[in-house]
Each structure stands twice: as structure tokens, then as C-alpha cells.
């Protein structure tokens, strides 16, 4: 029986394991910072596991990272020797043992007889594919956001639900962008920002368009 490649299948595990039962039930929350668990259909055939020695570390690392991808970027990052996961508007440091354990759980879904060497090879690929260079100094933008190109990192306030551009807020212009892992910061206010100005509020409630949609 043919087994689909890691990049072609939608993984069940990955970073959704970090959710509480309440968050899993609710699905994406806080601006979509979490992905939903995919459920197995009763009619879906159970695939036979392959020997772990046959896996491609690069492909498995990519599949694992893809389970946590949002807004076109990975939420899991390897920066200055540590793991950082984005959620609720900020990046939080994770213990290496926790990342390794989640990876093993992920791999156990499709392979048997995992060894330390096999797992270590996938971890090395994870580090390479999720790497942020040492020169990144938070707060900073990892990728540009259309409409916010002129927003300097030092002029914004990160909250659980959005990014507030303070100069625009003071000037009475649209000042809120939905929270995104494109903004690298370890700190964010643990509540949603509510701009009560009617015009700004209407703009803030417009769903984020993709780069392609805005460019078109």
C-alpha cells in the first residue's frame, strides 16, 4: 500500500497537542493562533506504519513545522539556541525536551522502531528549517505585512489579538493589524485591544487579506 509523502498529508498531531481541551474544541482562537485537530473519518483506511529507518528527516521536519504554519510563516522557531512558539500575540520559549517529545509523538503516527539517531536527525532538520539568525533582535518583523510596511517595531504595541501602531492611533488613523507570527516579540498584553473610534474600529474588524489579495 502506497504511503503519501509527509508534505502531502495533513498531520493529526504537531502543535495542536499544545492546546488545552477547551482550545481544541473552540478551534482557532485569538486571531487564529491555533490550528484545529483534524479528525479521522470512520471510512478512512488505517495506513500501515513504515520502518523509521526509511523516513526522510528533511521531509518529516517540514511536515511537522507545517502543522503550525500561519499567515505564511512557521510558528515554531529556533533562535539563539532555543525553541520559541508563537501564540496569543507573542513567542514563548519551549524546553528542548518538550519539542523532542512532541516530535516523537508526531513520528509515531507513521513510523515504528524510532531510535535516538533517527529522531536526532529530524531534530537537526527542524533546527535548520526553523532557524532565525542570531541577528534578529525582538521586537522585529520577520516578514513584511501589506499595509504595515512603514510601521517601525518600536512604535507598535503587541496584544493577544492584534498589533497596535501607536503613532497612527494618536493621529486618528487606522492603527490595528491582527496578531501575526510575522512579528517577532516575546511580550504581548494578555488581553484584546479595543479601539472605540468608529472608523478605526470598522477597519480593524476587516479580515486580513493575503499578500496576493492586497496586491491584486
KATAQUI-V882099 format. One record per pair of residues at least 6 apart in sequence whose ideal C-beta (glycine too) atoms are under 6 Angstrom apart, sorted by sequence separation. I is the first residue (numbers start at 1). J is the second residue. D is the distance in Angstrom with one decimal. If there is no record, write none. Layout:
# KATAQUI-V882099
i=[I;I]
j=[J;J]
d=[D;D]
This chain:
# KATAQUI-V882099
i=[28;169;195;68;77;84;85;107;156;157;168;68;27;65;76;84;85;156;195;75;165;23;75;82;83;155;164;155;164;24;140;139;151;162;163;19;83;162;162;161;16;176;163;16;12;174;158;10;176;148;159;164;174;158;159;160;178;160;161;162;160;159;145;143;142;64;142;3;140;138;139;138;138;78;14;11;15;78;6;14;15;77;78;79;6;14;33;76;80;7;33;77;7;11;55;74;6;30;52;49;50;52;61;49;51;52;60;49;57;61;65;57;61;65;146;52;58;57;61;146;89;73;89;89;88;17;89;13;14;13;86;90;91;90;90;90;89;75;73;71;73;70;71;30;31;30;31;31]
j=[34;175;201;75;84;91;92;114;163;164;175;76;36;74;85;93;94;165;204;85;175;34;86;93;94;166;175;167;176;37;153;153;165;176;177;34;99;178;179;179;35;195;183;37;38;200;185;38;204;177;188;193;203;188;189;190;208;191;192;193;192;193;182;182;182;106;184;47;184;184;185;185;186;127;64;63;67;130;59;67;68;130;131;132;60;68;87;130;134;62;88;132;63;67;111;130;63;88;111;110;111;113;122;111;113;114;122;112;121;125;129;122;126;130;211;118;125;125;129;214;158;143;159;160;160;102;179;105;106;106;181;185;186;186;187;188;188;181;181;180;182;181;182;160;161;161;178;179]
d=[5.6;3.9;5.4;4.3;4.9;4.2;5.7;5.9;5.2;4.4;3.8;5.3;4.4;4.8;5.3;5.5;5.5;5.3;5.8;5.9;4.7;5.8;4.1;5.4;4.3;5.6;5.7;5.5;5.7;5.6;5.1;4.2;5.0;4.8;4.6;5.5;4.9;5.4;5.4;5.6;5.8;5.9;5.8;4.9;5.6;5.5;5.0;5.2;3.9;5.4;5.7;5.3;4.1;3.9;4.3;5.7;4.9;5.9;3.9;5.5;5.7;4.4;5.6;4.4;5.3;5.3;5.1;6.0;5.2;5.0;4.1;4.9;5.9;4.7;5.8;5.9;5.6;4.5;4.6;2.5;3.7;5.2;5.2;4.2;5.4;5.9;4.7;5.4;5.9;5.9;5.8;5.1;5.7;4.7;5.7;5.7;3.4;4.9;4.2;6.0;5.5;5.2;5.4;5.7;6.0;4.7;5.1;4.6;4.2;3.5;6.0;4.6;4.6;6.0;5.4;4.8;5.1;4.5;5.4;4.2;5.1;5.7;5.7;4.8;4.8;5.7;4.3;5.5;5.8;4.5;4.0;5.5;5.5;5.8;5.9;3.8;3.5;4.9;5.2;4.7;5.7;5.7;5.9;5.4;5.2;5.8;4.8;4.2]
